[in-house]
Amino acid sequence: MTQQAASTELTGGVGFTYEDIVVAYYLAALLREELAAPLSGIVKTVAVQQAGHGYPMDDIIVEFDNAGSRLTLSLQAKRKITISAALSNADFRGILSRVVATRAAPGFQDEIDVYGFVGENIAVDSLRTLQRLIDWAKSSPTGADFVARFATGGTAAEAERTMREELAPLIGAKSEDDEGKFYAQFVAIKLDGLMEGGVRRTEVVNRLQELIAANEDGQAVMLFDRLCRIARDGAGTARKWTRH
C-alpha cells in the first residue's frame, strides 16, 4: 500500500476520533483487497480531507472496483447525527449542502457514484424513515414512480411524507427525476462497534490477523491501532492511500 501526500489547508487531525476509526476500517479493507460497507466492490483507494482536490464531501473518499467499473463513495463522518432539517441542525444541513455540491462537481458520475454520511449514534426511527426514501428511490424506474408513492393513496406513511417535505428545500432537486436520483445515490451508514471492545472492531482485527505471519503479542490489534494512527496523521495532509 502506498500513500500520496497533497498540500492542503489543515482541516483534520486531533479530535476526529470516530473519523479516524472509520478510515481505519476502510484501510483494513484496502490492505486485504476486500469489500467494505455499503458497496459491493473491492476497495482500491482511500483518501481523507480532500476538499482541496475537488471533493465537497471531503471527510472520507473511497474508490471501489465493481466488476471493472470504478466508482467513488464520498462520506462525511460524524459520531452523532440527527436527521432533521431544523435550522439549528447545522451538521445535517451541512451534509445535504455538500451532497448538492458533489452532484454538481466535475467528474461526478451520475447514477454510479454515491455519497452520504457515516455515523455511530443515529436515532433509529429517523434513520429508518430516511432509508425508506432511499430504498424507494432505488426501486423506482423513474422520478415519477418515486413521487407517486407520496400522492394520495400512495404507500408512504406520515413519517416519510413529512421527511420528504422537510428535506425538499435542501436537496436542490429541479425535477422529479432529480429528486429520485438524489435519494437513489444517497447512503446513510450506521457504523458502530468499532470502538475498543466492539464487535465490528473484533471482526476487523480477526481479518487483519490473517495478514500476519505470527500473531504474537497481539500484533493484529496493534495493526488496527496503527491504521487509526495513520488515518489521524493523514488527515492533516490530505493523504490518499492506494494499493498497486
N, C-alpha and C positions, 0 to 999 in steps of 0.2 A: 504494500500500500504506500503510495507516495502522496505528498501534500504540497499544495501550491499556495504561497502566501501572496496576498494582494494588498496594496496600500489603500487604506480607507480610514475614515474617521472612526475613532474608538466608540463603538456602540454596544459592546458586550463586555463580559469579564465577570468579576466577582459579583455575587448576588443572584446570578441566574442558575441557582442550584438545580431546579427542576429541568430547565432547558439543557443544562449540562448532561443530565442523566438521559434525557430523551435523545440527544445527539449520540451519546454513547450506545444507546440501543441500536441506532441506525449504523453506527460504526462497526458494531459487532456483526451485523448482517452483511456489511461490506467485506469484513475480514473473511467471513465464512461463505461469501458469494451465495447468499440465500434470500428468501422472501422477507418482507417486513410489512407491517400494517401501514396503510389499509389496502395496498395494491397487490396484484398477483405477479408482478415482475420481479426480477433479480436486481438487488441494489448495486448500482455501478459507481455512483459518486455521492458524496455527502458534503455540503457546504454550509457555512454559518455566516450570519450578519452580512448579507450580500446586497444591501441597499445601494452601495456604491457601484454595483455591477448590473443594474437594471432590474432588480427583483424587489418590487414594492413589499411583498410578504417576505421579509428578509431573515427571520429567525433561523429557519432550517430549510434548506433546499436539497431535495433528494432526487436523483435521476435513476429511473428504473429501465431495465430492458425487458420488454414484454413480447416474447416471440419475435424478436428482431426489431420491434418499434421502440424508440427511445422517448419516454415521457417524463415530465417533471412534476414533482409534488412540492408545493410551496406551503409552508406552515408558519403560523405564529404559535408560540408555546407560552402558555400561562398555567401556573399551578391551579389557580381557581378561576373559573369562567362562569359568568352569569349571562345566560342567553336572554337578552332583553334589549329593546330599542329605546329604553329610557334615556333621557338626556344626561342623567347622572352616570350612566354606564359607559364611560369613555373607552374602556378596554374592548368591549364587544363592538361598539360603533366603529372603533378604530380598525378592528379586524375586517369588518364589512367594507370600510373605505379602502383598505389595502386590496381586498378582493376585486373591487371595481377597477382599481388601478392596474392590477395584474391582468385582468381580462383585456385591458386596452394597451398593454405593454407590447413593444415589438418582440417578436419571437414567440409569443404565446400561441400555443397550438390549440385552436378551438376544437372541442369535443375529444381531446386527447389528454391535455394537461389537467391537473387537478389542484385544488387549493383549499385552505380552511384552517382549522385550529386543532391543537392537541392540548389536553388538559388533564389534570388529576382529579380535581374536585369540581364536578358539574352536577347541577340538580337533575335528578333522574327524569322528572316529568317534562321539563322544558327540553332536555336532550332528546327524549323520545318523540316529542312533537316535531322538533326540527328534523329528526331523522325520517319521520314520515314524509315531510315535504321533499326531502332528498330522494327517498325511495320512489315516491310517486313521480317525480320529475324523470328519474332514470327509466321508469317503466312506461312513460308516456311517449308515443311516437312523435307527437308534435306539441308545441306550446299550448295549442287549443285544447288538446286532450288533458293536459295538466290543469289548465284553468277550469275546465268543465267540472272537475272534482269539487270546486268551491261554489258552483252555481246551486240554486235552489234544487233540492233533491239529490245533490251530489253526495259523495262518500265522505267528504271532510266533516269532522266534528267541530265544535265551537273552538276548541283549543287551536286546531290547525288554521281555521279561518282567521282567528284573532292574530296569531303569529304572522301569517302571510300579510295581513293588512298593516301590522305594525312595522314589518321589515320592508315593505314595498318602497317607501320613500328613500331607503338607504342603499338599495341594491342597483339602482340606476338602469333598470330594465326599460327598454324603449318599445318592446312588443311582447306578445305572449311567448314567442319563441325565445326571446332574450331571457325572460323570466325562467322558463323551463330549463334552458341551458345553464343559467346561473346556479340553480339548485342541483342539477344533474352532475355538475363537476365540483360540487362542494363536498368537503369531508369534515365531519365532526368526530374527532377521535378522543375517547376517554381512555387514556393510557395510564393506568395505575399499577401498583405492585412493583414499581421499580426502585423504591427506596430500600435501604438496607433491611434485609429480612423479608422483603416482599416476594410473593410467589413468582411474578414475572421476572424479577431480577434473578431469582434462583434458576429459572429456566434458561435465561441467557448465559449465566455462569456455567451451567452444565454443558451448554453447546460450545462455549469457549474452551472448556476443558478438553474437548476432542482435538483442539489445535496444539495442545501442549504435550510434549513427549513424556514428561513425568510430572504429574501434578503434586509436587512436593511443597509442603509449607503453604498450601492454599494459593498456588500460582494462578489458578483460574480466577479466583476472587480478586487478586491483585491486578490481573489483566483488565478486568472490568473497571476497577478503580482507576487504572491508568488511562483507559479510554475516557473516563469522566474528566480527568485532568487535562488530557489532550483537547477535549471539547472546550473546556473552560479557557485554556491558553489560546486556542484558535479563535475564540470569539472576538478578541481584541484586534485581530489582524485579518479578518475575513478569510479564514482558511477554507480551502477546498481539498478534500481527500478523494483519491481515486485509486482503482486497482487495475493494473495492466494485465 
